[in-house]
Structure formats: structure tokens, C-alpha cells
């Protein structure tokens, strides 16, 4: 019996986006850990990052970009892993619906959290 793989396994646009989002997430997390471990004693950096407008716009924008990238990367990876396991057409549709709903919930809650952390509205 021949194995059937999604276009993700053979390469293509989704494969490229999956790799690009992975690289972006690694760079952002590396930068975050660098700041967390090496710059956490620098009061000037803490003061500069806590300034109202910079904190609200920059932090919120980066948080949302990270949230969207992580959500796409995770949902696309889970979906393609399931497709590569050989799920049927009905199961593919159900998987898309469940993952789509989970994505919406993650993004809505993530935006609310980013707003709260950036000094916007409370959670």
C-alpha cells in the first residue's frame, strides 16, 4: 500500500511558511532569553522599555506578531502531522474545524493578554 503524504511533506508553500515561522520563533525566543539573562540588571533598559507609548505600541505589536506566528506554526504542524498519519476526508474536515476554533480562542485570549501586559485593558 502506497503511503500518501500531504504537500507539506513534499515541500511547497506551507512547508516554506512552516520553516520561516520556526526560524522567526527561534530568533524571537533567543532575543527574549538574551534580554532576560544578560540585561535584566540594566536599569536603563528597564526604564526605557517601561515608558508608556513605547511599551504599549512596540510590546503589543511584537506580542501579537509572535502570537500569530506561533499559532500558525503550531496549528499547521499538528494538522500536517495528522494528515501524514492518513486520516480520512471527513476527519480532515473535522480537524480543520477544531484547529480553526482553537486558533480563534488562542488569538482572542492572546490579544487580551497582550493588551493587559502592555498596559491596556485588564484581563
C-alpha positions as YAML, in Angstrom:
chain: A
units: angstrom
residues:
- id: 1
  name: UNK
  ca: [0.00, 0.00, 0.00]
- id: 2
  name: UNK
  ca: [1.46, 3.31, -1.08]
- id: 3
  name: UNK
  ca: [1.74, 5.96, 1.59]
- id: 4
  name: UNK
  ca: [0.03, 9.26, 0.93]
- id: 5
  name: UNK
  ca: [1.60, 12.41, 2.26]
- id: 6
  name: UNK
  ca: [0.33, 15.95, 2.21]
- id: 7
  name: UNK
  ca: [2.00, 18.61, 0.10]
- id: 8
  name: UNK
  ca: [3.63, 19.71, 3.36]
- id: 9
  name: UNK
  ca: [5.87, 16.66, 3.32]
- id: 10
  name: UNK
  ca: [6.80, 17.13, -0.33]
- id: 11
  name: UNK
  ca: [7.59, 20.81, 0.13]
- id: 12
  name: UNK
  ca: [5.62, 23.76, -1.14]
- id: 13
  name: UNK
  ca: [4.22, 26.98, 0.21]
- id: 14
  name: UNK
  ca: [3.05, 25.58, 3.56]
- id: 15
  name: UNK
  ca: [6.37, 23.82, 4.06]
- id: 16
  name: UNK
  ca: [8.20, 27.11, 3.43]
- id: 17
  name: UNK
  ca: [5.96, 29.05, 5.85]
- id: 18
  name: UNK
  ca: [6.38, 26.35, 8.48]
- id: 19
  name: UNK
  ca: [10.17, 26.69, 8.26]
- id: 20
  name: UNK
  ca: [10.07, 30.50, 8.21]
- id: 21
  name: UNK
  ca: [7.82, 30.67, 11.26]
- id: 22
  name: UNK
  ca: [10.08, 28.23, 13.09]
- id: 23
  name: UNK
  ca: [13.11, 30.40, 12.34]
- id: 24
  name: UNK
  ca: [11.25, 33.54, 13.46]
- id: 25
  name: UNK
  ca: [10.16, 31.93, 16.71]
- id: 26
  name: UNK
  ca: [13.70, 30.75, 17.47]
- id: 27
  name: UNK
  ca: [15.14, 34.23, 16.84]
- id: 28
  name: UNK
  ca: [12.50, 35.97, 18.98]
- id: 29
  name: UNK
  ca: [12.91, 33.48, 21.82]
- id: 30
  name: UNK
  ca: [16.70, 33.75, 21.65]
- id: 31
  name: UNK
  ca: [16.43, 37.55, 21.86]
- id: 32
  name: UNK
  ca: [13.99, 37.25, 24.76]
- id: 33
  name: UNK
  ca: [16.29, 34.91, 26.70]
- id: 34
  name: UNK
  ca: [19.29, 37.13, 25.96]
- id: 35
  name: UNK
  ca: [17.47, 40.11, 27.45]
- id: 36
  name: UNK
  ca: [16.15, 38.04, 30.32]
- id: 37
  name: UNK
  ca: [19.52, 36.61, 31.36]
- id: 38
  name: UNK
  ca: [22.07, 39.26, 30.39]
- id: 39
  name: UNK
  ca: [20.29, 42.61, 30.51]
- id: 40
  name: UNK
  ca: [17.96, 42.15, 33.46]
- id: 41
  name: UNK
  ca: [20.26, 44.18, 35.73]
- id: 42
  name: UNK
  ca: [20.42, 47.18, 33.43]
- id: 43
  name: UNK
  ca: [18.05, 49.72, 34.97]
- id: 44
  name: UNK
  ca: [18.27, 51.99, 31.92]
- id: 45
  name: UNK
  ca: [16.85, 49.30, 29.65]
- id: 46
  name: UNK
  ca: [14.07, 48.53, 32.12]
- id: 47
  name: UNK
  ca: [13.26, 52.21, 32.40]
- id: 48
  name: UNK
  ca: [13.28, 52.72, 28.62]
- id: 49
  name: UNK
  ca: [11.07, 49.70, 27.99]
- id: 50
  name: UNK
  ca: [8.58, 50.79, 30.64]
- id: 51
  name: UNK
  ca: [7.87, 54.12, 29.02]
- id: 52
  name: UNK
  ca: [4.17, 54.40, 28.21]
- id: 53
  name: UNK
  ca: [3.85, 54.82, 24.45]
- id: 54
  name: UNK
  ca: [6.86, 52.65, 23.53]
- id: 55
  name: UNK
  ca: [5.64, 49.87, 25.78]
- id: 56
  name: UNK
  ca: [2.08, 49.99, 24.51]
- id: 57
  name: UNK
  ca: [2.81, 50.06, 20.78]
- id: 58
  name: UNK
  ca: [6.05, 48.13, 20.45]
- id: 59
  name: UNK
  ca: [5.36, 45.45, 23.01]
- id: 60
  name: UNK
  ca: [1.79, 44.93, 21.88]
- id: 61
  name: UNK
  ca: [2.80, 44.69, 18.19]
- id: 62
  name: UNK
  ca: [5.61, 42.23, 18.89]
- id: 63
  name: UNK
  ca: [3.40, 40.14, 21.16]
- id: 64
  name: UNK
  ca: [0.67, 39.90, 18.52]
- id: 65
  name: UNK
  ca: [3.17, 39.06, 15.77]
- id: 66
  name: UNK
  ca: [4.67, 36.35, 17.99]
- id: 67
  name: UNK
  ca: [1.19, 35.06, 18.86]
- id: 68
  name: UNK
  ca: [0.07, 34.83, 15.22]
- id: 69
  name: UNK
  ca: [3.33, 33.18, 14.16]
- id: 70
  name: UNK
  ca: [3.26, 30.63, 16.99]
- id: 71
  name: UNK
  ca: [-0.42, 29.85, 16.37]
- id: 72
  name: UNK
  ca: [0.14, 29.27, 12.64]
- id: 73
  name: UNK
  ca: [3.25, 27.21, 13.27]
- id: 74
  name: UNK
  ca: [1.59, 25.01, 15.87]
- id: 75
  name: UNK
  ca: [-1.76, 24.51, 14.15]
- id: 76
  name: UNK
  ca: [-0.21, 23.90, 10.75]
- id: 77
  name: UNK
  ca: [2.25, 21.42, 12.26]
- id: 78
  name: UNK
  ca: [-0.46, 19.49, 14.09]
- id: 79
  name: UNK
  ca: [-2.71, 19.40, 11.03]
- id: 80
  name: UNK
  ca: [0.04, 18.17, 8.74]
- id: 81
  name: UNK
  ca: [1.18, 15.56, 11.24]
- id: 82
  name: UNK
  ca: [-2.38, 14.19, 11.34]
- id: 83
  name: UNK
  ca: [-2.73, 14.29, 7.55]
- id: 84
  name: UNK
  ca: [0.53, 12.40, 7.21]
- id: 85
  name: UNK
  ca: [-0.88, 9.72, 9.51]
- id: 86
  name: UNK
  ca: [-3.53, 9.06, 6.88]
- id: 87
  name: UNK
  ca: [-6.75, 10.49, 8.27]
- id: 88
  name: UNK
  ca: [-9.81, 10.36, 6.01]
- id: 89
  name: UNK
  ca: [-11.58, 13.26, 4.30]
- id: 90
  name: UNK
  ca: [-14.25, 13.60, 6.99]
- id: 91
  name: UNK
  ca: [-11.61, 13.53, 9.71]
- id: 92
  name: UNK
  ca: [-9.60, 16.18, 7.83]
- id: 93
  name: UNK
  ca: [-12.62, 18.48, 7.79]
- id: 94
  name: UNK
  ca: [-13.32, 17.90, 11.48]
- id: 95
  name: UNK
  ca: [-9.65, 18.50, 12.28]
- id: 96
  name: UNK
  ca: [-9.69, 21.78, 10.35]
- id: 97
  name: UNK
  ca: [-12.79, 22.95, 12.22]
- id: 98
  name: UNK
  ca: [-11.41, 22.03, 15.65]
- id: 99
  name: UNK
  ca: [-7.99, 23.55, 14.96]
- id: 100
  name: UNK
  ca: [-9.60, 26.67, 13.47]
- id: 101
  name: UNK
  ca: [-11.77, 27.14, 16.57]
- id: 102
  name: UNK
  ca: [-8.78, 26.56, 18.84]
- id: 103
  name: UNK
  ca: [-6.80, 29.14, 16.86]
- id: 104
  name: UNK
  ca: [-9.52, 31.75, 17.27]
- id: 105
  name: UNK
  ca: [-9.68, 31.12, 21.03]
- id: 106
  name: UNK
  ca: [-5.88, 31.29, 21.34]
- id: 107
  name: UNK
  ca: [-5.66, 34.51, 19.35]
- id: 108
  name: UNK
  ca: [-8.52, 36.23, 21.21]
- id: 109
  name: UNK
  ca: [-7.11, 35.30, 24.60]
- id: 110
  name: UNK
  ca: [-3.60, 36.19, 23.45]
- id: 111
  name: UNK
  ca: [-4.70, 39.64, 22.30]
- id: 112
  name: UNK
  ca: [-6.43, 40.23, 25.63]
- id: 113
  name: UNK
  ca: [-3.29, 39.14, 27.49]
- id: 114
  name: UNK
  ca: [-1.03, 41.29, 25.31]
- id: 115
  name: UNK
  ca: [-3.27, 44.30, 25.94]
- id: 116
  name: UNK
  ca: [-3.13, 43.71, 29.68]
- id: 117
  name: UNK
  ca: [0.66, 43.27, 29.70]
- id: 118
  name: UNK
  ca: [1.17, 46.35, 27.55]
- id: 119
  name: UNK
  ca: [-0.81, 48.45, 29.99]
- id: 120
  name: UNK
  ca: [-4.09, 48.48, 28.08]
- id: 121
  name: UNK
  ca: [-7.19, 46.82, 29.44]
- id: 122
  name: UNK
  ca: [-7.30, 44.32, 32.30]
- id: 123
  name: UNK
  ca: [-7.79, 40.64, 31.50]
...
